[in-house]
Amino acid sequence: MSTPNFVRATIRHVKNVEPCDDPADFYSGPEFDSFTVTVEHGPAEPFLSWFHQTNEYGLCRVGDTAEFIDFGSSDSLDEDKVIEFTFDQFFPLWLEHAANVAKADIAGMASAAIAGMYDVD
């Protein structure tokens, strides 16, 4: 009997964006590839948050969306990619990621508090 997937997500290439001076489609920014990550099964936000911090493809998340961009990473995806995890595989990865985010938040709050102690008007 196979172990059911806890998380199943697909990374899909949406489009390549290149600089263009056509008045109807003017874009002067950097060239990049746009991807979307669709979580078909499992907890979407925990997966997307974890994937954003740990993906091996050089993809950067756009805000809190399921959109990711790549500014030319050498590890970029050439085709759609399916990622599947069982609970036993995913939970320790997510837990480590969540702990690292919490530690970073605490460090940021501590730094702001220390800076506030020396901010005398």
OpenMM code with the backbone's topology and positions (N, CA, C; nanometers):
from openmm import Vec3, app, unit

residues = "MET SER THR PRO ASN PHE VAL ARG ALA THR ILE ARG HIS VAL LYS ASN VAL GLU PRO CYS ASP ASP PRO ALA ASP PHE TYR SER GLY PRO GLU PHE ASP SER PHE THR VAL THR VAL GLU HIS GLY PRO ALA GLU PRO PHE LEU SER TRP PHE HIS GLN THR ASN GLU TYR GLY LEU CYS ARG VAL GLY ASP THR ALA GLU PHE ILE ASP PHE GLY SER SER ASP SER LEU ASP GLU ASP LYS VAL ILE GLU PHE THR PHE ASP GLN PHE PHE PRO LEU TRP LEU GLU HIS ALA ALA ASN VAL ALA LYS ALA ASP ILE ALA GLY MET ALA SER ALA ALA ILE ALA GLY MET TYR ASP VAL ASP".split()
positions = [
    Vec3(0.0849, -0.1180, 0.0000),
    Vec3(0.0000, 0.0000, 0.0000),
    Vec3(0.0896, 0.1245, 0.0000),
    Vec3(0.0648, 0.2152, -0.0905),
    Vec3(0.1480, 0.3347, -0.0989),
    Vec3(0.1031, 0.4393, 0.0033),
    Vec3(0.1987, 0.5233, 0.0425),
    Vec3(0.1700, 0.6304, 0.1366),
    Vec3(0.1054, 0.7457, 0.0605),
    Vec3(-0.0087, 0.7964, 0.1064),
    Vec3(-0.0744, 0.9069, 0.0353),
    Vec3(0.0085, 1.0354, 0.0453),
    Vec3(-0.0035, 1.1168, -0.0573),
    Vec3(0.0666, 1.2454, -0.0574),
    Vec3(-0.0013, 1.3405, 0.0390),
    Vec3(0.0782, 1.4081, 0.1180),
    Vec3(0.0280, 1.5112, 0.2078),
    Vec3(0.0252, 1.6443, 0.1345),
    Vec3(0.1303, 1.6687, 0.0551),
    Vec3(0.1396, 1.7902, -0.0249),
    Vec3(0.1760, 1.7509, -0.1673),
    Vec3(0.1037, 1.8106, -0.2607),
    Vec3(0.1365, 1.7932, -0.4025),
    Vec3(0.1211, 1.9290, -0.4673),
    Vec3(0.2288, 1.9773, -0.5277),
    Vec3(0.2270, 2.1091, -0.5916),
    Vec3(0.2926, 2.1007, -0.7283),
    Vec3(0.2475, 2.1856, -0.8183),
    Vec3(0.3039, 2.1916, -0.9524),
    Vec3(0.3575, 2.3322, -0.9781),
    Vec3(0.4803, 2.3385, -1.0259),
    Vec3(0.5420, 2.4655, -1.0650),
    Vec3(0.5284, 2.4752, -1.2165),
    Vec3(0.4629, 2.5813, -1.2627),
    Vec3(0.4402, 2.5982, -1.4069),
    Vec3(0.5007, 2.7292, -1.4553),
    Vec3(0.5685, 2.7208, -1.5693),
    Vec3(0.6200, 2.8413, -1.6348),
    Vec3(0.5022, 2.9118, -1.6994),
    Vec3(0.4856, 3.0399, -1.6684),
    Vec3(0.3731, 3.1165, -1.7218),
    Vec3(0.4153, 3.1954, -1.8451),
    Vec3(0.5236, 3.2734, -1.8306),
    Vec3(0.5679, 3.3539, -1.9446),
    Vec3(0.7087, 3.4056, -1.9208),
    Vec3(0.7704, 3.4460, -2.0300),
    Vec3(0.8997, 3.5129, -2.0259),
    Vec3(0.8736, 3.6594, -2.0567),
    Vec3(0.9250, 3.7494, -1.9735),
    Vec3(0.9052, 3.8930, -1.9926),
    Vec3(1.0390, 3.9536, -2.0330),
    Vec3(1.0397, 4.0214, -2.1465),
    Vec3(1.1610, 4.0841, -2.1987),
    Vec3(1.1364, 4.2323, -2.2223),
    Vec3(1.2431, 4.3143, -2.2117),
    Vec3(1.2278, 4.4577, -2.2411),
    Vec3(1.1751, 4.4762, -2.3837),
    Vec3(1.0880, 4.5755, -2.3993),
    Vec3(1.0261, 4.6002, -2.5290),
    Vec3(0.9929, 4.7485, -2.5382),
    Vec3(1.0208, 4.8094, -2.6537),
    Vec3(0.9890, 4.9515, -2.6691),
    Vec3(0.8682, 4.9748, -2.7588),
    Vec3(0.7937, 4.8714, -2.7881),
    Vec3(0.6698, 4.8841, -2.8632),
    Vec3(0.5704, 4.9632, -2.7777),
    Vec3(0.5165, 5.0741, -2.8273),
    Vec3(0.4243, 5.1552, -2.7461),
    Vec3(0.3044, 5.0769, -2.6916),
    Vec3(0.2617, 4.9743, -2.7606),
    Vec3(0.1470, 4.8970, -2.7148),
    Vec3(0.1838, 4.7994, -2.6032),
    Vec3(0.3131, 4.7677, -2.5915),
    Vec3(0.3575, 4.6692, -2.4935),
    Vec3(0.4897, 4.7146, -2.4300),
    Vec3(0.4985, 4.8438, -2.3949),
    Vec3(0.6232, 4.9001, -2.3448),
    Vec3(0.6607, 4.8418, -2.2087),
    Vec3(0.7854, 4.7952, -2.1989),
    Vec3(0.8404, 4.7437, -2.0723),
    Vec3(0.9907, 4.7652, -2.0757),
    Vec3(1.0423, 4.8407, -1.9777),
    Vec3(1.1856, 4.8706, -1.9770),
    Vec3(1.2591, 4.8061, -1.8603),
    Vec3(1.1921, 4.7187, -1.7887),
    Vec3(1.2535, 4.6528, -1.6738),
    Vec3(1.3413, 4.5363, -1.7143),
    Vec3(1.3866, 4.4625, -1.6158),
    Vec3(1.4752, 4.3499, -1.6448),
    Vec3(1.3987, 4.2308, -1.7044),
    Vec3(1.4704, 4.1474, -1.7764),
    Vec3(1.4127, 4.0243, -1.8298),
    Vec3(1.3925, 3.9251, -1.7149),
    Vec3(1.2784, 3.8566, -1.7149),
    Vec3(1.2542, 3.7552, -1.6130),
    Vec3(1.1529, 3.6538, -1.6630),
    Vec3(1.1519, 3.5391, -1.5974),
    Vec3(1.0515, 3.4364, -1.6233),
    Vec3(0.9525, 3.4382, -1.5080),
    Vec3(0.8262, 3.4185, -1.5410),
    Vec3(0.7200, 3.4165, -1.4420),
    Vec3(0.6695, 3.2733, -1.4268),
    Vec3(0.6505, 3.2320, -1.3003),
    Vec3(0.6029, 3.0978, -1.2684),
    Vec3(0.4854, 3.1081, -1.1727),
    Vec3(0.4039, 3.0056, -1.1708),
    Vec3(0.3005, 2.9937, -1.0704),
    Vec3(0.3148, 2.8571, -1.0041),
    Vec3(0.2911, 2.8544, -0.8731),
    Vec3(0.2977, 2.7299, -0.7981),
    Vec3(0.1566, 2.7004, -0.7489),
    Vec3(0.1013, 2.5910, -0.7971),
    Vec3(-0.0336, 2.5505, -0.7606),
    Vec3(-0.0250, 2.4320, -0.6663),
    Vec3(-0.0792, 2.4493, -0.5468),
    Vec3(-0.0824, 2.3399, -0.4497),
    Vec3(-0.2150, 2.2667, -0.4713),
    Vec3(-0.2060, 2.1481, -0.5311),
    Vec3(-0.3261, 2.0710, -0.5618),
    Vec3(-0.3791, 1.9961, -0.4399),
    Vec3(-0.2902, 1.9634, -0.3480),
    Vec3(-0.3315, 1.8860, -0.2299),
    Vec3(-0.2440, 1.9284, -0.1133),
    Vec3(-0.3043, 1.9527, 0.0005),
    Vec3(-0.2285, 1.9877, 0.1200),
    Vec3(-0.2386, 2.1344, 0.1550),
    Vec3(-0.1647, 2.1756, 0.2585),
    Vec3(-0.1719, 2.3129, 0.3091),
    Vec3(-0.0950, 2.4099, 0.2184),
    Vec3(-0.1684, 2.4931, 0.1461),
    Vec3(-0.1077, 2.5805, 0.0457),
    Vec3(-0.0109, 2.6819, 0.1062),
    Vec3(-0.0545, 2.7620, 0.2023),
    Vec3(0.0325, 2.8687, 0.2541),
    Vec3(0.1582, 2.8139, 0.3209),
    Vec3(0.1499, 2.7116, 0.4064),
    Vec3(0.2749, 2.6574, 0.4610),
    Vec3(0.3695, 2.6075, 0.3522),
    Vec3(0.3150, 2.5435, 0.2482),
    Vec3(0.4019, 2.4961, 0.1407),
    Vec3(0.4651, 2.6131, 0.0669),
    Vec3(0.3843, 2.7136, 0.0293),
    Vec3(0.4370, 2.8271, -0.0461),
    Vec3(0.5421, 2.9037, 0.0341),
    Vec3(0.5190, 2.9216, 0.1622),
    Vec3(0.6156, 2.9898, 0.2482),
    Vec3(0.7460, 2.9112, 0.2552),
    Vec3(0.7352, 2.7811, 0.2756),
    Vec3(0.8535, 2.6956, 0.2798),
    Vec3(0.9253, 2.6967, 0.1447),
    Vec3(0.8497, 2.6814, 0.0352),
    Vec3(0.9087, 2.6764, -0.0986),
    Vec3(0.9814, 2.8062, -0.1313),
    Vec3(0.9228, 2.9178, -0.0928),
    Vec3(0.9842, 3.0485, -0.1182),
    Vec3(1.1240, 3.0571, -0.0571),
    Vec3(1.1413, 3.0051, 0.0616),
    Vec3(1.2688, 3.0147, 0.1319),
    Vec3(1.3691, 2.9072, 0.0926),
    Vec3(1.3228, 2.7945, 0.0397),
    Vec3(1.4132, 2.6813, 0.0234),
    Vec3(1.4246, 2.6271, -0.1185),
    Vec3(1.3513, 2.6814, -0.2145),
    Vec3(1.3520, 2.6189, -0.3468),
    Vec3(1.4902, 2.6261, -0.4103),
    Vec3(1.5231, 2.5235, -0.4820),
    Vec3(1.6551, 2.5097, -0.5435),
    Vec3(1.6614, 2.5698, -0.6831),
    Vec3(1.5538, 2.6359, -0.7268),
    Vec3(1.5464, 2.6852, -0.8633),
    Vec3(1.5748, 2.8349, -0.8761),
    Vec3(1.6010, 2.9018, -0.7650),
    Vec3(1.6284, 3.0452, -0.7699),
    Vec3(1.5051, 3.1297, -0.7918),
    Vec3(1.3876, 3.0777, -0.7580),
    Vec3(1.2628, 3.1518, -0.7774),
    Vec3(1.2339, 3.2388, -0.6563),
    Vec3(1.1871, 3.3604, -0.6821),
    Vec3(1.1522, 3.4561, -0.5764),
    Vec3(1.0008, 3.4756, -0.5761),
    Vec3(0.9419, 3.4657, -0.4588),
    Vec3(0.7965, 3.4800, -0.4452),
    Vec3(0.7557, 3.6263, -0.4598),
    Vec3(0.6430, 3.6490, -0.5247),
    Vec3(0.5878, 3.7830, -0.5417),
    Vec3(0.4864, 3.8057, -0.4306),
    Vec3(0.5279, 3.8786, -0.3262),
    Vec3(0.4404, 3.9061, -0.2126),
    Vec3(0.3950, 3.7787, -0.1450),
    Vec3(0.2656, 3.7705, -0.1172),
    Vec3(0.2072, 3.6523, -0.0548),
    Vec3(0.1283, 3.5698, -0.1558),
    Vec3(0.1617, 3.5841, -0.2830),
    Vec3(0.0882, 3.5145, -0.3882),
    Vec3(0.1521, 3.3795, -0.4191),
    Vec3(0.0942, 3.3104, -0.5138),
    Vec3(0.1510, 3.1842, -0.5629),
    Vec3(0.2352, 3.2092, -0.6871),
    Vec3(0.2665, 3.3367, -0.7142),
    Vec3(0.3494, 3.3734, -0.8286),
    Vec3(0.4945, 3.3845, -0.7845),
    Vec3(0.5829, 3.3369, -0.8702),
    Vec3(0.7266, 3.3428, -0.8472),
    Vec3(0.7935, 3.3935, -0.9730),
    Vec3(0.9070, 3.4597, -0.9565),
    Vec3(0.9819, 3.5075, -1.0725),
    Vec3(1.1264, 3.4600, -1.0646),
    Vec3(1.1890, 3.4556, -1.1791),
    Vec3(1.3280, 3.4133, -1.1909),
    Vec3(1.3990, 3.5137, -1.2800),
    Vec3(1.5039, 3.5751, -1.2249),
    Vec3(1.5814, 3.6737, -1.3000),
    Vec3(1.7026, 3.6110, -1.3677),
    Vec3(1.6898, 3.4867, -1.4134),
    Vec3(1.7974, 3.4248, -1.4896),
    Vec3(1.8857, 3.3315, -1.4109),
    Vec3(1.8316, 3.2673, -1.3113),
    Vec3(1.9086, 3.1708, -1.2345),
    Vec3(1.9536, 3.0570, -1.3238),
    Vec3(2.0729, 3.0071, -1.2985),
    Vec3(2.1228, 2.8947, -1.3773),
    Vec3(2.0483, 2.7655, -1.3438),
    Vec3(1.9771, 2.7636, -1.2304),
    Vec3(1.9022, 2.6455, -1.1895),
    Vec3(1.7547, 2.6554, -1.2266),
    Vec3(1.7213, 2.7452, -1.3176),
    Vec3(1.5821, 2.7691, -1.3528),
    Vec3(1.5173, 2.6453, -1.4143),
    Vec3(1.3872, 2.6405, -1.4030),
    Vec3(1.3101, 2.5287, -1.4582),
    Vec3(1.2850, 2.5480, -1.6068),
    Vec3(1.2992, 2.4415, -1.6815),
    Vec3(1.2711, 2.4453, -1.8247),
    Vec3(1.1327, 2.3913, -1.8572),
    Vec3(1.0758, 2.3141, -1.7641),
    Vec3(0.9441, 2.2549, -1.7846),
    Vec3(0.8714, 2.2467, -1.6514),
    Vec3(0.7430, 2.2132, -1.6570),
    Vec3(0.6651, 2.2012, -1.5339),
    Vec3(0.7278, 2.0969, -1.4415),
    Vec3(0.7160, 2.1219, -1.3111),
    Vec3(0.7755, 2.0333, -1.2113),
    Vec3(0.6705, 2.0040, -1.1053),
    Vec3(0.6529, 1.8763, -1.0724),
    Vec3(0.5613, 1.8347, -0.9660),
    Vec3(0.6446, 1.7998, -0.8436),
    Vec3(0.6030, 1.8533, -0.7288),
    Vec3(0.6699, 1.8244, -0.6021),
    Vec3(0.5680, 1.7554, -0.5123),
    Vec3(0.6065, 1.6409, -0.4584),
    Vec3(0.5173, 1.5653, -0.3711),
    Vec3(0.5909, 1.5262, -0.2439),
    Vec3(0.5205, 1.5383, -0.1317),
    Vec3(0.5745, 1.4999, -0.0019),
    Vec3(0.4679, 1.4237, 0.0766),
    Vec3(0.5120, 1.3295, 0.1562),
    Vec3(0.4246, 1.2717, 0.2572),
    Vec3(0.4315, 1.3651, 0.3779),
    Vec3(0.3434, 1.3451, 0.4737),
    Vec3(0.3467, 1.4261, 0.5953),
    Vec3(0.4815, 1.4102, 0.6655),
    Vec3(0.5295, 1.2863, 0.6756),
    Vec3(0.6570, 1.2609, 0.7446),
    Vec3(0.7756, 1.3271, 0.6760),
    Vec3(0.7666, 1.3501, 0.5460),
    Vec3(0.8739, 1.4201, 0.4744),
    Vec3(0.8610, 1.5711, 0.4900),
    Vec3(0.7387, 1.6225, 0.4771),
    Vec3(0.7189, 1.7675, 0.4737),
    Vec3(0.7222, 1.8337, 0.6107),
    Vec3(0.6606, 1.7727, 0.7108),
    Vec3(0.6478, 1.8391, 0.8397),
    Vec3(0.7813, 1.8822, 0.8994),
    Vec3(0.8860, 1.7979, 0.9036),
    Vec3(1.0135, 1.8449, 0.9595),
    Vec3(1.0747, 1.9610, 0.8792),
    Vec3(1.0567, 1.9587, 0.7465),
    Vec3(1.1083, 2.0686, 0.6635),
    Vec3(1.0354, 2.1981, 0.6951),
    Vec3(0.9026, 2.1900, 0.7033),
    Vec3(0.8236, 2.3087, 0.7340),
    Vec3(0.8528, 2.3589, 0.8752),
    Vec3(0.8650, 2.2673, 0.9714),
    Vec3(0.8901, 2.3061, 1.1097),
    Vec3(1.0233, 2.3803, 1.1220),
    Vec3(1.1254, 2.3319, 1.0545),
    Vec3(1.2553, 2.4010, 1.0560),
    Vec3(1.2412, 2.5404, 0.9947),
    Vec3(1.1686, 2.5485, 0.8841),
    Vec3(1.1458, 2.6781, 0.8190),
    Vec3(1.0691, 2.7729, 0.9112),
    Vec3(0.9619, 2.7236, 0.9741),
    Vec3(0.8812, 2.8075, 1.0643),
    Vec3(0.9641, 2.8550, 1.1823),
    Vec3(1.0499, 2.7695, 1.2354),
    Vec3(1.1375, 2.8093, 1.3466),
    Vec3(1.2354, 2.9174, 1.3020),
    Vec3(1.2901, 2.9044, 1.1827),
    Vec3(1.3834, 3.0055, 1.1319),
    Vec3(1.3150, 3.1402, 1.1110),
    Vec3(1.1912, 3.1377, 1.0613),
    Vec3(1.1151, 3.2625, 1.0436),
    Vec3(1.0879, 3.3264, 1.1797),
    Vec3(1.0489, 3.2456, 1.2779),
    Vec3(1.0226, 3.2985, 1.4123),
    Vec3(1.1496, 3.3574, 1.4734),
    Vec3(1.2636, 3.2907, 1.4574),
    Vec3(1.3909, 3.3427, 1.5093),
    Vec3(1.4259, 3.4754, 1.4430),
    Vec3(1.4034, 3.4852, 1.3134),
    Vec3(1.4313, 3.6103, 1.2428),
    Vec3(1.3395, 3.7222, 1.2913),
    Vec3(1.2122, 3.6900, 1.3150),
    Vec3(1.1178, 3.7896, 1.3670),
    Vec3(1.1610, 3.8381, 1.5053),
    Vec3(1.2019, 3.7461, 1.5915),
    Vec3(1.2475, 3.7824, 1.7261),
    Vec3(1.3733, 3.8678, 1.7189),
    Vec3(1.4657, 3.8305, 1.6317),
    Vec3(1.5890, 3.9095, 1.6160),
    Vec3(1.5560, 4.0508, 1.5674),
    Vec3(1.4597, 4.0621, 1.4763),
    Vec3(1.4181, 4.1942, 1.4277),
    Vec3(1.3552, 4.2785, 1.5375),
    Vec3(1.2700, 4.2164, 1.6194),
    Vec3(1.2078, 4.2890, 1.7302),
    Vec3(1.3127, 4.3307, 1.8340),
    Vec3(1.4088, 4.2433, 1.8618),
    Vec3(1.5143, 4.2762, 1.9582),
    Vec3(1.5997, 4.3914, 1.9065),
    Vec3(1.6322, 4.3873, 1.7791),
    Vec3(1.7119, 4.4947, 1.7198),
    Vec3(1.6380, 4.6280, 1.7256),
    Vec3(1.5083, 4.6257, 1.6942),
    Vec3(1.4280, 4.7486, 1.7005),
    Vec3(1.4182, 4.7999, 1.8436),
    Vec3(1.4030, 4.7097, 1.9408),
    Vec3(1.3942, 4.7506, 2.0812),
    Vec3(1.5248, 4.8125, 2.1279),
    Vec3(1.6365, 4.7526, 2.0898),
    Vec3(1.7675, 4.8064, 2.1284),
    Vec3(1.7903, 4.9421, 2.0634),
    Vec3(1.7554, 4.9534, 1.9364),
    Vec3(1.7703, 5.0818, 1.8677),
    Vec3(1.6825, 5.1884, 1.9325),
    Vec3(1.5627, 5.1489, 1.9771),
    Vec3(1.4717, 5.2418, 2.0437),
    Vec3(1.5245, 5.2904, 2.1776),
    Vec3(1.6063, 5.2104, 2.2434),
    Vec3(1.6635, 5.2514, 2.3719),
    Vec3(1.7609, 5.3663, 2.3558),
    Vec3(1.8246, 5.3738, 2.2388),
    Vec3(1.9247, 5.4776, 2.2149),
    Vec3(1.8697, 5.5937, 2.1344),
    Vec3(1.7425, 5.5862, 2.0986),
    Vec3(1.6791, 5.6917, 2.0207),
    Vec3(1.6186, 5.7936, 2.1186),
    Vec3(1.6979, 5.8911, 2.1555),
    Vec3(1.6571, 5.9927, 2.2529),
    Vec3(1.6306, 6.1225, 2.1774),
    Vec3(1.5155, 6.1792, 2.2018),
    Vec3(1.4819, 6.3064, 2.1369),
    Vec3(1.5281, 6.4238, 2.2189),
] * unit.nanometer
topology = app.Topology()
chain = topology.addChain("A")
for resn in residues:
    res = topology.addResidue(resn, chain)
    for name in ("N", "CA", "C"):
        topology.addAtom(name, app.Element.getBySymbol(name[0]), res)
